[in-house]
Amino acid sequence: MGKLISKRRHSIRKSQVSGILQRLTEEIGEGAELFQGKMIEVIETNQDVQLFLVDKEPLLLEKDGILFPSLRGAVNRPFPQKRIVVDMGAVSYVVNGADIMRPGVVDVTPDVIAGKPVQVVDERHGKPLALGIALFDAADLLAQEKGKIAKTWHHVGDDIWNLEF
C-alpha cells in the first residue's frame, strides 16, 4: 500500500448528512451527537479511506466500509463509548501502530463488539491513542489471558493522521 494522498474535497448535501449521522449513531450510540456541524465536507483519497471534515476539522473517517470518528475526532470530541483502556506500558507500542495485546489491557467498555471499531485509550488520561477493530466481545476479551484482542486500524503518526488537505 502506497502513501495516502488526498484526491478530491467537496461538500456533501444536507440530505446525505442525516445518513452519515445515522450510520455513526449505529456505531457509537449517543456520542454521535458530538459530531454534528454546520458544514460537512468529504476528502476522497487514493485508497479505501474517506475523511469527513466537520466544520473544517477531520473528525470522521470511513475505512473498509466502516464509519467511525477519526483519531483526531476522538481526541477533539471525546466520547465514552467503544473503549479499550491500556496500561501505560503499552502506550509506546500502541502509538507506533502495534496491535492490542491482552496483557496490556486494563479495562473495556461493555459495548465493545467483535468485528466492530473501538478506540484505544491510555489508563492515566483516557486520551485516544489508536483506533482498532475488536477481535472479541467485551466479556470474551476480558476472559482472555494472552494474545491479540484488537487489530490496529489507525494510530497517531500514520498516513491518515498526517494527511494534508
Backbone as JSON Lines, residues from 0, in Angstrom:
{"i":0,"aa":"M","n":[0.85,-1.17,0.0],"ca":[0.0,0.0,0.0],"c":[0.9,1.24,0.0]}
{"i":1,"aa":"G","n":[0.65,2.15,-0.94],"ca":[1.45,3.36,-1.05],"c":[1.01,4.46,-0.1]}
{"i":2,"aa":"K","n":[1.61,5.6,-0.26],"ca":[1.29,6.74,0.59],"c":[-0.13,7.22,0.33]}
{"i":3,"aa":"L","n":[-0.81,7.59,1.41],"ca":[-2.17,8.1,1.32],"c":[-2.15,9.54,0.81]}
{"i":4,"aa":"I","n":[-2.91,9.8,-0.26],"ca":[-2.92,11.12,-0.88],"c":[-4.36,11.6,-1.02]}
{"i":5,"aa":"S","n":[-4.58,12.85,-0.69],"ca":[-5.9,13.47,-0.85],"c":[-6.12,13.73,-2.34]}
{"i":6,"aa":"K","n":[-7.25,13.22,-2.88],"ca":[-7.52,13.39,-4.31],"c":[-8.57,14.46,-4.58]}
{"i":7,"aa":"R","n":[-9.61,14.49,-3.76],"ca":[-10.72,15.37,-4.05],"c":[-11.39,15.78,-2.74]}
{"i":8,"aa":"R","n":[-11.82,17.04,-2.68],"ca":[-12.51,17.55,-1.49],"c":[-13.77,18.28,-1.95]}
{"i":9,"aa":"H","n":[-14.91,17.93,-1.35],"ca":[-16.14,18.6,-1.72],"c":[-17.15,18.53,-0.57]}
{"i":10,"aa":"S","n":[-18.09,19.46,-0.57],"ca":[-19.16,19.47,0.42],"c":[-20.17,18.39,0.07]}
{"i":11,"aa":"I","n":[-20.86,17.9,1.08],"ca":[-21.91,16.93,0.82],"c":[-23.27,17.58,1.04]}
{"i":12,"aa":"R","n":[-24.27,17.0,0.43],"ca":[-25.63,17.54,0.52],"c":[-26.18,17.36,1.93]}
{"i":13,"aa":"K","n":[-27.08,18.26,2.3],"ca":[-27.72,18.16,3.61],"c":[-28.47,16.85,3.77]}
{"i":14,"aa":"S","n":[-29.03,16.34,2.67],"ca":[-29.75,15.07,2.73],"c":[-28.8,13.91,3.06]}
{"i":15,"aa":"Q","n":[-27.54,14.02,2.68],"ca":[-26.56,12.98,2.97],"c":[-26.06,13.05,4.4]}
{"i":16,"aa":"V","n":[-26.1,14.24,5.0],"ca":[-25.6,14.44,6.36],"c":[-26.38,13.57,7.35]}
{"i":17,"aa":"S","n":[-27.71,13.52,7.22],"ca":[-28.51,12.73,8.15],"c":[-28.16,11.24,8.04]}
{"i":18,"aa":"G","n":[-27.86,10.78,6.84],"ca":[-27.47,9.39,6.65],"c":[-26.14,9.08,7.33]}
{"i":19,"aa":"I","n":[-25.21,10.0,7.22],"ca":[-23.9,9.83,7.87],"c":[-24.06,9.8,9.38]}
{"i":20,"aa":"L","n":[-24.84,10.73,9.92],"ca":[-25.05,10.76,11.37],"c":[-25.81,9.54,11.86]}
{"i":21,"aa":"Q","n":[-26.71,9.0,11.04],"ca":[-27.43,7.78,11.4],"c":[-26.46,6.6,11.47]}
{"i":22,"aa":"R","n":[-25.59,6.48,10.49],"ca":[-24.59,5.41,10.49],"c":[-23.66,5.52,11.69]}
{"i":23,"aa":"L","n":[-23.28,6.75,12.03],"ca":[-22.4,6.97,13.18],"c":[-23.12,6.6,14.48]}
{"i":24,"aa":"T","n":[-24.4,6.93,14.57],"ca":[-25.2,6.58,15.75],"c":[-25.27,5.07,15.91]}
{"i":25,"aa":"E","n":[-25.37,4.34,14.81],"ca":[-25.39,2.87,14.87],"c":[-24.07,2.32,15.41]}
{"i":26,"aa":"E","n":[-22.96,3.01,15.14],"ca":[-21.64,2.55,15.61],"c":[-21.38,2.92,17.06]}
{"i":27,"aa":"I","n":[-21.65,4.2,17.43],"ca":[-21.24,4.64,18.77],"c":[-22.38,5.09,19.67]}
{"i":28,"aa":"G","n":[-23.6,5.09,19.2],"ca":[-24.73,5.47,20.04],"c":[-24.85,6.98,20.22]}
{"i":29,"aa":"E","n":[-25.19,7.38,21.43],"ca":[-25.46,8.79,21.72],"c":[-24.28,9.71,21.45]}
{"i":30,"aa":"G","n":[-23.06,9.2,21.51],"ca":[-21.88,10.02,21.27],"c":[-21.84,10.64,19.88]}
{"i":31,"aa":"A","n":[-22.67,10.15,18.96],"ca":[-22.7,10.67,17.59],"c":[-23.14,12.13,17.57]}
{"i":32,"aa":"E","n":[-23.89,12.56,18.56],"ca":[-24.35,13.95,18.63],"c":[-23.18,14.93,18.67]}
{"i":33,"aa":"L","n":[-22.05,14.5,19.22],"ca":[-20.87,15.37,19.32],"c":[-20.28,15.73,17.96]}
{"i":34,"aa":"F","n":[-20.65,14.98,16.93],"ca":[-20.02,15.14,15.63],"c":[-20.91,15.85,14.61]}
{"i":35,"aa":"Q","n":[-21.92,16.54,15.09],"ca":[-22.75,17.35,14.21],"c":[-22.05,18.67,13.95]}
{"i":36,"aa":"G","n":[-22.33,19.27,12.81],"ca":[-21.74,20.55,12.46],"c":[-22.55,21.27,11.41]}
{"i":37,"aa":"K","n":[-22.17,22.52,11.16],"ca":[-22.89,23.32,10.16],"c":[-22.56,22.86,8.75]}
{"i":38,"aa":"M","n":[-21.31,22.43,8.55],"ca":[-20.89,22.04,7.2],"c":[-20.06,20.76,7.28]}
{"i":39,"aa":"I","n":[-20.37,19.8,6.44],"ca":[-19.58,18.57,6.36],"c":[-19.05,18.43,4.94]}
{"i":40,"aa":"E","n":[-17.74,18.23,4.85],"ca":[-17.07,18.02,3.57],"c":[-16.46,16.62,3.59]}
{"i":41,"aa":"V","n":[-16.25,16.06,2.43],"ca":[-15.61,14.76,2.33],"c":[-14.3,14.92,1.56]}
{"i":42,"aa":"I","n":[-13.28,14.23,2.04],"ca":[-11.99,14.17,1.34],"c":[-11.84,12.75,0.85]}
{"i":43,"aa":"E","n":[-11.8,12.6,-0.47],"ca":[-11.58,11.3,-1.08],"c":[-10.08,11.11,-1.25]}
{"i":44,"aa":"T","n":[-9.62,9.89,-1.04],"ca":[-8.19,9.61,-1.13],"c":[-7.92,8.55,-2.2]}
{"i":45,"aa":"N","n":[-6.65,8.26,-2.4],"ca":[-6.25,7.26,-3.39],"c":[-6.39,5.83,-2.85]}
{"i":46,"aa":"Q","n":[-6.88,5.68,-1.63],"ca":[-7.1,4.36,-1.05],"c":[-8.54,4.25,-0.56]}
{"i":47,"aa":"D","n":[-8.87,3.15,0.08],"ca":[-10.24,2.93,0.55],"c":[-10.47,3.66,1.88]}
{"i":48,"aa":"V","n":[-10.18,4.97,1.88],"ca":[-10.35,5.79,3.07],"c":[-10.95,7.12,2.65]}
{"i":49,"aa":"Q","n":[-11.98,7.56,3.38],"ca":[-12.54,8.89,3.19],"c":[-12.56,9.58,4.54]}
{"i":50,"aa":"L","n":[-12.14,10.83,4.56],"ca":[-12.22,11.64,5.77],"c":[-13.37,12.6,5.63]}
{"i":51,"aa":"F","n":[-14.09,12.83,6.71],"ca":[-15.18,13.79,6.71],"c":[-14.77,14.96,7.59]}
{"i":52,"aa":"L","n":[-14.77,16.14,7.0],"ca":[-14.45,17.36,7.74],"c":[-15.75,17.93,8.28]}
{"i":53,"aa":"V","n":[-15.83,18.04,9.58],"ca":[-16.99,18.65,10.23],"c":[-16.53,20.03,10.67]}
{"i":54,"aa":"D","n":[-17.11,21.07,10.07],"ca":[-16.68,22.45,10.31],"c":[-15.16,22.58,10.16]}
{"i":55,"aa":"K","n":[-14.64,21.98,9.08],"ca":[-13.23,22.05,8.65],"c":[-12.26,21.29,9.55]}
{"i":56,"aa":"E","n":[-12.76,20.41,10.41],"ca":[-11.91,19.55,11.23],"c":[-12.11,18.1,10.79]}
{"i":57,"aa":"P","n":[-11.03,17.32,10.61],"ca":[-11.17,15.92,10.17],"c":[-11.64,15.02,11.32]}
{"i":58,"aa":"L","n":[-12.95,15.02,11.58],"ca":[-13.48,14.34,12.76],"c":[-13.99,12.93,12.51]}
{"i":59,"aa":"L","n":[-14.34,12.61,11.26],"ca":[-14.87,11.29,10.95],"c":[-14.07,10.65,9.85]}
{"i":60,"aa":"L","n":[-14.07,9.31,9.84],"ca":[-13.39,8.62,8.78],"c":[-14.16,7.37,8.41]}
{"i":61,"aa":"E","n":[-14.11,7.04,7.13],"ca":[-14.73,5.81,6.64],"c":[-13.63,4.99,6.0]}
{"i":62,"aa":"K","n":[-13.46,3.8,6.52],"ca":[-12.41,2.9,6.02],"c":[-13.0,1.5,5.97]}
{"i":63,"aa":"D","n":[-12.79,0.81,4.88],"ca":[-13.31,-0.54,4.7],"c":[-14.81,-0.61,4.95]}
{"i":64,"aa":"G","n":[-15.53,0.46,4.57],"ca":[-16.98,0.5,4.72],"c":[-17.48,0.8,6.12]}
{"i":65,"aa":"I","n":[-16.58,1.09,7.05],"ca":[-16.97,1.38,8.43],"c":[-16.78,2.87,8.7]}
{"i":66,"aa":"L","n":[-17.82,3.52,9.2],"ca":[-17.77,4.93,9.57],"c":[-17.56,5.03,11.08]}
{"i":67,"aa":"F","n":[-16.56,5.81,11.49],"ca":[-16.21,5.94,12.9],"c":[-15.51,7.28,13.08]}
{"i":68,"aa":"P","n":[-15.54,7.84,14.28],"ca":[-14.75,9.06,14.49],"c":[-13.27,8.79,14.2]}
{"i":69,"aa":"S","n":[-12.61,9.74,13.56],"ca":[-11.18,9.59,13.32],"c":[-10.47,9.75,14.66]}
{"i":70,"aa":"L","n":[-9.19,9.49,14.68],"ca":[-8.43,9.66,15.91],"c":[-8.45,11.13,16.35]}
{"i":71,"aa":"R","n":[-8.34,12.04,15.37],"ca":[-8.45,13.47,15.71],"c":[-9.84,13.79,16.26]}
{"i":72,"aa":"G","n":[-10.86,13.16,15.71],"ca":[-12.21,13.35,16.21],"c":[-12.36,12.85,17.64]}
{"i":73,"aa":"A","n":[-11.77,11.69,17.93],"ca":[-11.83,11.13,19.28],"c":[-11.06,11.99,20.28]}
{"i":74,"aa":"V","n":[-9.97,12.62,19.83],"ca":[-9.2,13.5,20.7],"c":[-9.93,14.82,20.92]}
{"i":75,"aa":"N","n":[-10.44,15.43,19.84],"ca":[-11.08,16.74,19.93],"c":[-12.48,16.7,20.53]}
{"i":76,"aa":"R","n":[-13.2,15.61,20.32],"ca":[-14.57,15.49,20.84],"c":[-14.71,14.11,21.5]}
{"i":77,"aa":"P","n":[-14.12,13.97,22.71],"ca":[-14.11,12.66,23.37],"c":[-15.51,12.1,23.6]}
{"i":78,"aa":"F","n":[-15.65,10.82,23.36],"ca":[-16.91,10.13,23.59],"c":[-16.6,8.87,24.41]}
{"i":79,"aa":"P","n":[-17.5,8.48,25.33],"ca":[-17.19,7.39,26.26],"c":[-17.44,5.98,25.72]}
{"i":80,"aa":"Q","n":[-17.98,5.84,24.55],"ca":[-18.33,4.52,24.03],"c":[-17.15,3.83,23.36]}
{"i":81,"aa":"K","n":[-17.27,2.52,23.24],"ca":[-16.34,1.68,22.46],"c":[-14.87,1.91,22.84]}
{"i":82,"aa":"R","n":[-14.54,1.7,24.12],"ca":[-13.18,1.96,24.6],"c":[-12.48,0.7,25.09]}
{"i":83,"aa":"I","n":[-11.23,0.59,24.72],"ca":[-10.32,-0.39,25.31],"c":[-9.26,0.45,26.01]}
{"i":84,"aa":"V","n":[-9.08,0.24,27.3],"ca":[-8.12,1.02,28.08],"c":[-6.86,0.18,28.26]}
{"i":85,"aa":"V","n":[-5.71,0.76,27.89],"ca":[-4.43,0.05,28.01],"c":[-3.58,0.69,29.1]}
{"i":86,"aa":"D","n":[-2.7,-0.12,29.69],"ca":[-1.81,0.41,30.73],"c":[-0.72,1.27,30.1]}
{"i":87,"aa":"M","n":[-0.05,2.04,30.91],"ca":[0.93,2.99,30.41],"c":[2.14,2.29,29.75]}
{"i":88,"aa":"G","n":[2.4,1.05,30.1],"ca":[3.49,0.31,29.47],"c":[3.21,-0.02,28.01]}
{"i":89,"aa":"A","n":[1.95,-0.06,27.63],"ca":[1.57,-0.39,26.26],"c":[1.51,0.83,25.36]}
{"i":90,"aa":"V","n":[1.51,2.03,25.93],"ca":[1.3,3.26,25.16],"c":[2.31,3.42,24.03]}
{"i":91,"aa":"S","n":[3.59,3.24,24.3],"ca":[4.6,3.45,23.26],"c":[4.42,2.49,22.08]}
{"i":92,"aa":"Y","n":[3.96,1.29,22.35],"ca":[3.73,0.32,21.28],"c":[2.49,0.7,20.46]}
{"i":93,"aa":"V","n":[1.42,1.09,21.16],"ca":[0.16,1.43,20.5],"c":[0.34,2.64,19.57]}
{"i":94,"aa":"V","n":[1.03,3.68,20.03],"ca":[1.19,4.87,19.19],"c":[2.1,4.61,17.99]}
{"i":95,"aa":"N","n":[2.82,3.51,18.01],"ca":[3.63,3.13,16.85],"c":[2.94,2.13,15.95]}
{"i":96,"aa":"G","n":[1.65,1.85,16.25],"ca":[0.86,1.02,15.35],"c":[0.75,-0.45,15.71]}
{"i":97,"aa":"A","n":[1.23,-0.85,16.89],"ca":[1.14,-2.26,17.27],"c":[-0.32,-2.65,17.52]}
{"i":98,"aa":"D","n":[-0.63,-3.9,17.25],"ca":[-1.95,-4.41,17.58],"c":[-2.08,-4.48,19.1]}
{"i":99,"aa":"I","n":[-3.3,-4.54,19.6],"ca":[-3.54,-4.5,21.04],"c":[-3.51,-5.93,21.58]}
{"i":100,"aa":"M","n":[-2.64,-6.14,22.55],"ca":[-2.46,-7.45,23.15],"c":[-3.11,-7.48,24.53]}
{"i":101,"aa":"R","n":[-3.65,-8.62,24.92],"ca":[-4.41,-8.74,26.16],"c":[-3.64,-8.35,27.43]}
{"i":102,"aa":"P","n":[-2.35,-8.68,27.58],"ca":[-1.69,-8.32,28.84],"c":[-1.67,-6.81,29.12]}
{"i":103,"aa":"G","n":[-1.74,-5.98,28.08],"ca":[-1.7,-4.54,28.29],"c":[-3.05,-3.91,28.55]}
{"i":104,"aa":"V","n":[-4.13,-4.67,28.47],"ca":[-5.48,-4.13,28.63],"c":[-5.9,-4.15,30.1]}
{"i":105,"aa":"V","n":[-6.37,-2.98,30.6],"ca":[-6.82,-2.9,31.99],"c":[-8.33,-2.8,32.12]}
{"i":106,"aa":"D","n":[-9.02,-2.33,31.07],"ca":[-10.47,-2.2,31.14],"c":[-11.05,-2.14,29.73]}
{"i":107,"aa":"V","n":[-12.34,-2.46,29.63],"ca":[-13.06,-2.43,28.36],"c":[-14.49,-2.0,28.65]}
{"i":108,"aa":"T","n":[-15.05,-1.12,27.81],"ca":[-16.46,-0.77,27.99],"c":[-17.31,-1.94,27.51]}
{"i":109,"aa":"P","n":[-18.48,-2.15,28.12],"ca":[-19.29,-3.32,27.78],"c":[-19.87,-3.3,26.36]}
{"i":110,"aa":"D","n":[-19.79,-2.17,25.66],"ca":[-20.35,-2.08,24.31],"c":[-19.38,-2.5,23.21]}
{"i":111,"aa":"V","n":[-18.2,-3.01,23.57],"ca":[-17.23,-3.48,22.58],"c":[-17.75,-4.79,21.98]}
{"i":112,"aa":"I","n":[-17.78,-4.83,20.63],"ca":[-18.32,-5.98,19.9],"c":[-17.26,-6.47,18.9]}
{"i":113,"aa":"A","n":[-17.11,-7.76,18.8],"ca":[-16.15,-8.36,17.87],"c":[-16.45,-7.9,16.44]}
{"i":114,"aa":"G","n":[-15.4,-7.53,15.72],"ca":[-15.54,-7.11,14.33],"c":[-15.93,-5.65,14.15]}
{"i":115,"aa":"K","n":[-16.12,-4.92,15.24],"ca":[-16.52,-3.51,15.18],"c":[-15.37,-2.62,15.66]}
{"i":116,"aa":"P","n":[-15.38,-1.35,15.24],"ca":[-14.29,-0.45,15.64],"c":[-14.34,-0.07,17.12]}
{"i":117,"aa":"V","n":[-13.17,0.2,17.67],"ca":[-13.02,0.64,19.06],"c":[-11.95,1.73,19.1]}
{"i":118,"aa":"Q","n":[-11.99,2.52,20.16],"ca":[-10.91,3.46,20.41],"c":[-10.04,2.89,21.52]}
{"i":119,"aa":"V","n":[-8.74,3.03,21.38],"ca":[-7.79,2.54,22.37],"c":[-7.28,3.78,23.12]}
{"i":120,"aa":"V","n":[-7.47,3.79,24.45],"ca":[-7.1,4.95,25.26],"c":[-6.14,4.54,26.35]}
{"i":121,"aa":"D","n":[-5.35,5.52,26.85],"ca":[-4.43,5.21,27.94],"c":[-5.17,5.29,29.28]}
{"i":122,"aa":"E","n":[-4.66,4.57,30.28],"ca":[-5.36,4.49,31.56],"c":[-5.22,5.75,32.4]}
{"i":123,"aa":"R","n":[-4.16,6.5,32.24],"ca":[-3.93,7.67,33.08],"c":[-4.8,8.85,32.68]}
{"i":124,"aa":"H","n":[-4.81,9.2,31.4],"ca":[-5.52,10.39,30.94],"c":[-6.79,10.09,30.15]}
{"i":125,"aa":"G","n":[-6.97,8.85,29.72],"ca":[-8.11,8.49,28.89],"c":[-8.01,9.07,27.49]}
{"i":126,"aa":"K","n":[-6.78,9.4,27.08],"ca":[-6.56,10.01,25.77],"c":[-6.5,8.94,24.68]}
{"i":127,"aa":"P","n":[-7.25,9.14,23.59],"ca":[-7.22,8.16,22.49],"c":[-5.83,8.08,21.83]}
{"i":128,"aa":"L","n":[-5.36,6.86,21.65],"ca":[-4.05,6.61,21.06],"c":[-4.16,5.98,19.68]}
{"i":129,"aa":"A","n":[-5.23,5.21,19.49],"ca":[-5.39,4.48,18.23],"c":[-6.85,4.06,18.09]}
{"i":130,"aa":"L","n":[-7.19,3.67,16.87],"ca":[-8.48,3.04,16.59],"c":[-8.17,1.63,16.12]}
{"i":131,"aa":"G","n":[-9.05,0.71,16.46],"ca":[-8.82,-0.66,16.04],"c":[-10.13,-1.38,15.81]}
{"i":132,"aa":"I","n":[-10.01,-2.61,15.39],"ca":[-11.15,-3.49,15.22],"c":[-11.04,-4.57,16.3]}
{"i":133,"aa":"A","n":[-12.06,-4.66,17.16],"ca":[-12.06,-5.64,18.24],"c":[-12.15,-7.05,17.66]}
{"i":134,"aa":"L","n":[-11.41,-7.97,18.23],"ca":[-11.44,-9.35,17.8],"c":[-12.35,-10.2,18.68]}
{"i":135,"aa":"F","n":[-12.79,-9.62,19.82],"ca":[-13.67,-10.31,20.76],"c":[-14.72,-9.33,21.28]}
{"i":136,"aa":"D","n":[-15.85,-9.85,21.76],"ca":[-16.8,-9.04,22.51],"c":[-16.18,-8.7,23.86]}
{"i":137,"aa":"A","n":[-16.73,-7.69,24.55],"ca":[-16.15,-7.2,25.8],"c":[-15.92,-8.31,26.83]}
{"i":138,"aa":"A","n":[-16.93,-9.12,27.11],"ca":[-16.8,-10.17,28.12],"c":[-15.75,-11.21,27.72]}
{"i":139,"aa":"D","n":[-15.76,-11.62,26.45],"ca":[-14.79,-12.59,25.97],"c":[-13.37,-12.01,25.98]}
{"i":140,"aa":"L","n":[-13.28,-10.73,25.67],"ca":[-11.98,-10.06,25.65],"c":[-11.36,-10.08,27.04]}
{"i":141,"aa":"L","n":[-12.14,-9.75,28.06],"ca":[-11.63,-9.74,29.43],"c":[-11.3,-11.15,29.92]}
{"i":142,"aa":"A","n":[-11.96,-12.15,29.37],"ca":[-11.7,-13.53,29.77],"c":[-10.39,-14.06,29.19]}
{"i":143,"aa":"Q","n":[-9.89,-13.43,28.13],"ca":[-8.62,-13.85,27.54],"c":[-7.48,-13.56,28.51]}
{"i":144,"aa":"E","n":[-6.45,-14.38,28.47],"ca":[-5.28,-14.14,29.32],"c":[-4.1,-13.65,28.51]}
{"i":145,"aa":"K","n":[-4.07,-14.0,27.23],"ca":[-2.96,-13.57,26.38],"c":[-3.43,-13.53,24.94]}
{"i":146,"aa":"G","n":[-2.6,-12.95,24.09],"ca":[-2.9,-12.9,22.67],"c":[-3.44,-11.56,22.21]}
{"i":147,"aa":"K","n":[-3.64,-11.47,20.9],"ca":[-4.13,-10.26,20.26],"c":[-5.63,-10.14,20.5]}
{"i":148,"aa":"I","n":[-6.09,-8.92,20.9],"ca":[-7.52,-8.73,21.14],"c":[-8.12,-7.64,20.25]}
{"i":149,"aa":"A","n":[-7.27,-6.86,19.59],"ca":[-7.76,-5.85,18.64],"c":[-6.68,-5.59,17.6]}
{"i":150,"aa":"K","n":[-7.12,-5.43,16.37],"ca":[-6.22,-5.11,15.25],"c":[-6.21,-3.6,15.07]}
{"i":151,"aa":"T","n":[-5.04,-2.98,15.13],"ca":[-4.94,-1.52,14.98],"c":[-5.28,-1.13,13.55]}
{"i":152,"aa":"W","n":[-6.03,-0.06,13.43],"ca":[-6.63,0.39,12.18],"c":[-6.11,1.77,11.81]}
{"i":153,"aa":"H","n":[-5.87,2.6,12.82],"ca":[-5.45,4.0,12.63],"c":[-4.79,4.44,13.93]}
{"i":154,"aa":"H","n":[-3.59,5.01,13.84],"ca":[-2.88,5.42,15.05],"c":[-2.2,6.77,14.84]}
{"i":155,"aa":"V","n":[-1.76,7.36,15.94],"ca":[-1.05,8.64,15.89],"c":[0.17,8.5,14.99]}
{"i":156,"aa":"G","n":[0.33,9.43,14.05],"ca":[1.5,9.43,13.18],"c":[1.38,8.59,11.92]}
{"i":157,"aa":"D","n":[0.25,7.92,11.69],"ca":[0.11,7.14,10.46],"c":[-0.28,8.06,9.29]}
{"i":158,"aa":"D","n":[-0.49,7.47,8.11],"ca":[-0.8,8.26,6.91],"c":[-2.1,9.05,7.06]}
{"i":159,"aa":"I","n":[-3.1,8.47,7.74],"ca":[-4.37,9.19,7.92],"c":[-4.16,10.39,8.84]}
{"i":160,"aa":"W","n":[-3.42,10.18,9.92],"ca":[-3.13,11.26,10.87],"c":[-2.37,12.39,10.18]}
{"i":161,"aa":"N","n":[-1.44,12.06,9.3],"ca":[-0.57,13.05,8.66],"c":[-1.1,13.58,7.33]}
{"i":162,"aa":"L","n":[-2.28,13.12,6.89],"ca":[-2.83,13.55,5.61],"c":[-3.0,15.06,5.56]}
{"i":163,"aa":"E","n":[-2.48,15.66,4.49],"ca":[-2.62,17.1,4.29],"c":[-3.72,17.36,3.28]}
{"i":164,"aa":"F","n":[-4.52,18.38,3.54],"ca":[-5.64,18.69,2.64],"c":[-5.81,20.18,2.54]}
